Amino acid sequence: MTTTERLLNVSKEIWEAYHEHPFVKGIADGSLDKEKFKYYMIQDYLYLIDYTKVFALGAAKAKDLSAMKLFAGYTHAILDGEMDIHRAYMARLGITPEEAETANVALDNLSYTSYMLRVAYEEGQAEVAAAILSCAVSYEVIAKKIVEKHPEALNHSFYGEWVSGYVADAYHEENQVLIDLMDRLSDGYSEKQLQHLEEIFMACSRYEMAFWDMAWEMRR
């Protein structure tokens, strides 16, 4: 079993619960209140700013040039790629980037990013990869399950773009690179070290669920 397979196995229950979350189901069938999605988009935009910093710290912690290039490359991919999807949605919702960047960060959001940043500052490159992986891969898993159950979701006039972005081949390829990095960086880890990676990954998986709860309840 690879390290990533271990991480996915230990978090299986919570990942299965993502698909039953009312926010996710609302995107799937197109019934989600746009005000909830608007709140989510602003918070996710703020989240991505700190998420990018975690990758930057991964580059600083990297012990070889290939890992450094990979971590650094994702900072660009998020700032000028994934965040563009958010900016496009925010424009449709009448939100400027300036408004989003000055919005208050919800407590669940702040707790999540603070945890990832603490891991990135205090621990090694493999631990940084474990903190990053849950968010990246779970969105692909969620979007693919949406399409499996609701193929028409891809063509929804509002939420279709969100679903399409996370089922895209390019997004899958980016995630595969992260998975390969996770497995490479943890190669030779002891059982105790692998269990610690599981703890990090599980914590971030729980934070992902809390993020969906926050968005659904529009929790401040």
C-alpha positions as CSV (number, residue, x, y, z in Angstrom):
1,M,0.0,0.0,0.0
2,T,1.4,3.4,-1.0
3,T,1.4,6.3,1.5
4,T,-1.4,8.0,-0.4
5,E,-3.5,4.8,-0.3
6,R,-3.0,4.7,3.5
7,L,-4.1,8.3,3.8
8,L,-7.2,7.8,1.7
9,N,-8.0,4.6,3.6
10,V,-7.8,6.1,7.0
11,S,-10.1,9.0,6.0
12,K,-12.5,6.9,4.0
13,E,-15.5,7.5,6.2
14,I,-15.3,11.3,6.2
15,W,-14.6,11.4,2.5
16,E,-17.7,9.3,1.8
17,A,-19.7,11.8,3.9
18,Y,-18.6,14.7,1.6
19,H,-20.9,13.3,-1.1
20,E,-23.9,13.5,1.3
21,H,-23.3,17.1,2.4
22,P,-26.2,19.4,1.5
23,F,-23.9,22.0,0.0
24,V,-22.3,19.4,-2.3
25,K,-25.7,17.9,-3.1
26,G,-27.0,21.4,-3.9
27,I,-24.2,21.9,-6.5
28,A,-24.9,18.5,-7.9
29,D,-28.6,19.1,-8.6
30,G,-28.4,22.9,-9.1
31,S,-30.6,23.7,-6.1
32,L,-27.9,25.4,-4.0
33,D,-28.8,28.9,-2.9
34,K,-26.5,31.3,-4.7
35,E,-26.0,33.4,-1.5
36,K,-24.5,30.3,0.1
37,F,-22.3,29.8,-2.9
38,K,-21.3,33.4,-2.9
39,Y,-20.2,33.1,0.7
40,Y,-18.3,29.9,-0.1
41,M,-16.5,31.5,-3.0
42,I,-15.3,34.5,-0.9
43,Q,-14.1,32.2,1.9
44,D,-12.5,29.8,-0.6
45,Y,-10.7,32.7,-2.3
46,L,-9.3,33.8,1.1
47,Y,-8.4,30.1,1.8
48,L,-6.5,29.8,-1.4
49,I,-4.3,32.8,-0.5
50,D,-3.0,30.9,2.6
51,Y,-3.0,27.6,0.8
52,T,-0.6,29.1,-1.7
53,K,1.7,30.0,1.2
54,V,1.8,26.4,2.3
55,F,3.1,25.4,-1.1
56,A,5.7,28.2,-0.9
57,L,6.8,26.9,2.5
58,G,7.0,23.4,0.9
59,A,9.4,24.9,-1.7
60,A,11.5,26.3,1.2
61,K,11.5,22.9,2.9
62,A,12.3,20.8,-0.2
63,K,15.5,18.8,-0.1
64,D,15.9,18.5,-3.9
65,L,15.4,20.7,-6.9
66,S,12.6,18.7,-8.4
67,A,10.4,18.9,-5.2
68,M,11.3,22.6,-5.0
69,K,10.2,23.2,-8.6
70,L,7.0,21.3,-8.0
71,F,6.0,23.1,-4.9
72,A,6.9,26.5,-6.4
73,G,5.1,25.7,-9.6
74,Y,1.8,25.2,-7.8
75,T,2.0,28.7,-6.3
76,H,1.7,30.0,-9.8
77,A,-1.0,27.4,-10.8
78,I,-3.2,28.5,-7.9
79,L,-2.7,32.2,-8.1
80,D,-3.1,32.4,-11.8
81,G,-5.2,29.3,-12.4
82,E,-7.6,28.1,-9.7
83,M,-8.1,31.6,-8.4
84,D,-9.2,32.7,-11.9
85,I,-12.2,30.4,-11.6
86,H,-13.1,32.1,-8.4
87,R,-12.6,35.6,-9.9
88,A,-14.9,34.7,-12.8
89,Y,-17.6,33.5,-10.5
90,M,-17.2,36.5,-8.2
91,A,-17.6,38.8,-11.2
92,R,-20.9,37.0,-12.1
93,L,-21.9,37.5,-8.5
94,G,-20.9,41.2,-8.4
95,I,-17.9,40.7,-6.1
96,T,-14.6,42.4,-6.9
97,P,-11.3,40.7,-5.9
98,E,-10.7,43.7,-3.6
99,E,-13.9,43.1,-1.8
100,A,-13.1,39.4,-1.4
101,E,-9.6,40.1,-0.2
102,T,-10.8,42.5,2.5
103,A,-13.7,40.3,3.7
104,N,-13.5,38.8,7.2
105,V,-12.1,35.3,7.3
106,A,-14.5,32.9,8.9
107,L,-13.3,31.1,12.1
108,D,-13.4,27.6,10.5
109,N,-11.4,28.9,7.5
110,L,-8.9,30.6,9.8
111,S,-8.5,27.5,11.9
112,Y,-7.9,25.3,8.9
113,T,-5.3,27.5,7.2
114,S,-3.6,28.2,10.5
115,Y,-3.2,24.4,11.1
116,M,-1.7,23.9,7.6
117,L,0.6,26.8,8.0
118,R,1.8,25.5,11.4
119,V,2.5,22.1,9.8
120,A,4.4,23.8,7.0
121,Y,6.5,26.0,9.3
122,E,7.3,23.3,11.9
123,E,7.6,20.1,9.9
124,G,9.2,18.6,6.9
125,Q,8.5,18.4,3.2
126,A,6.4,15.1,3.3
127,E,4.3,16.6,6.1
128,V,3.7,19.7,4.0
129,A,2.6,17.4,1.2
130,A,0.2,15.6,3.5
131,A,-1.4,18.8,4.6
132,I,-1.9,19.9,1.0
133,L,-3.2,16.7,-0.4
134,S,-6.6,16.5,1.2
135,C,-8.0,19.7,-0.3
136,A,-6.6,19.0,-3.8
137,V,-7.7,15.4,-4.2
138,S,-11.1,15.7,-2.4
139,Y,-12.4,18.3,-4.9
140,E,-11.6,15.9,-7.8
141,V,-13.3,13.0,-5.9
142,I,-16.4,15.1,-5.1
143,A,-16.8,16.5,-8.6
144,K,-16.4,13.1,-10.2
145,K,-19.1,11.6,-7.9
146,I,-21.3,14.5,-8.8
147,V,-20.9,13.8,-12.6
148,E,-21.4,10.1,-11.9
149,K,-24.8,10.7,-10.2
150,H,-25.8,13.8,-12.1
151,P,-24.2,13.9,-15.6
152,E,-26.3,17.0,-16.4
153,A,-24.4,18.9,-13.7
154,L,-21.7,19.6,-16.2
155,N,-24.1,21.7,-18.3
156,H,-25.7,23.6,-15.4
157,S,-25.8,27.3,-16.3
158,F,-24.3,28.4,-13.1
159,Y,-22.6,25.5,-11.3
160,G,-21.4,23.6,-14.4
161,E,-18.2,25.6,-14.6
162,W,-17.3,24.7,-11.0
163,V,-17.9,21.0,-11.6
164,S,-16.1,21.0,-15.0
165,G,-13.0,22.6,-13.5
166,Y,-12.5,19.8,-11.0
167,V,-13.2,16.9,-13.3
168,A,-10.9,18.2,-16.0
169,D,-8.0,16.0,-17.1
170,A,-5.6,18.8,-16.4
171,Y,-6.8,19.0,-12.8
172,H,-6.4,15.2,-12.4
173,E,-2.9,15.3,-13.8
174,E,-2.0,18.0,-11.3
175,N,-3.3,15.9,-8.5
176,Q,-1.4,12.8,-9.8
177,V,1.8,14.8,-9.6
178,L,1.0,15.7,-6.0
179,I,0.2,12.0,-5.2
180,D,3.5,10.9,-6.7
181,L,5.3,13.6,-4.7
182,M,3.6,12.5,-1.5
183,D,4.6,8.9,-2.1
184,R,8.2,9.8,-3.0
185,L,8.8,12.1,-0.1
186,S,7.5,9.6,2.4
187,D,9.5,6.7,0.9
188,G,11.5,5.0,3.7
189,Y,9.4,6.5,6.5
190,S,9.0,4.5,9.7
191,E,5.6,3.3,10.9
192,K,5.5,6.1,13.4
193,Q,6.2,8.7,10.8
194,L,3.5,7.3,8.5
195,Q,1.0,7.4,11.3
196,H,1.9,11.0,11.9
197,L,1.2,11.7,8.2
198,E,-2.2,10.0,8.7
199,E,-2.9,12.3,11.6
200,I,-2.2,15.4,9.4
201,F,-4.2,14.1,6.5
202,M,-7.1,13.2,8.7
203,A,-7.1,16.6,10.4
204,C,-7.2,18.3,7.1
205,S,-10.0,16.0,5.9
206,R,-12.0,17.0,8.9
207,Y,-11.3,20.6,8.3
208,E,-12.6,20.1,4.7
209,M,-15.9,18.9,6.2
210,A,-16.0,21.8,8.5
211,F,-15.5,24.1,5.5
212,W,-18.6,22.7,3.8
213,D,-20.5,23.1,7.0
214,M,-19.3,26.7,7.3
215,A,-20.4,27.5,3.8
216,W,-23.8,25.8,4.2
217,E,-24.5,27.6,7.4
218,M,-22.7,30.8,6.3
219,R,-20.9,30.7,9.6
220,R,-18.8,33.7,10.5
